[in-house]
Amino acid sequence: EVQLVESGGGLVQAGGSLRLSCAHSGLTFDDYAIAWFRQAPGRQREGVSCISHSDGHKYYASFVEDRFTISSDSAKNTVFLQMNSLKPEDTAVYFCAASTFHTGWGQPEPYEYDYWGQGTQVTVSS
């Protein structure tokens, strides 16, 4: 069974940094993608970043503005999202998700992702 476990969320001041971790298990194929989504109150869930396990291709949403970096440690089955220069607008619940359908190219959409973590709260104060 596929499982994803997230950690690293918390409360930081604007301009600070956080690193989110997504430990995954049960993904038996090499052509899957891992993505980070976020959802703020009253807002739709939006794709933040994703990485293709097969070729390492990475995608970043335009609002990241070179502030976030996605990476993976295949040996540990863990994907990271390093978030720097955080803004209050980044406040949201962040979800890790896995897809056996999405190639990792282009913006990830929620319907393309089969498995989801529990979500971790990121709060950025002014």
Secondary structure, DSSP 8 states (H G I E B T S, - for coil): --EEEEE--EEEETT--EEEEEEEE----SS-EEEEEEE-TTS--EEEEEEETTT--EEE-GGGTT-EEEEEEGGGTEEEEEE-S--GGG-EEEEEEEESS--S-S---GGG--EE---EEEEEE-
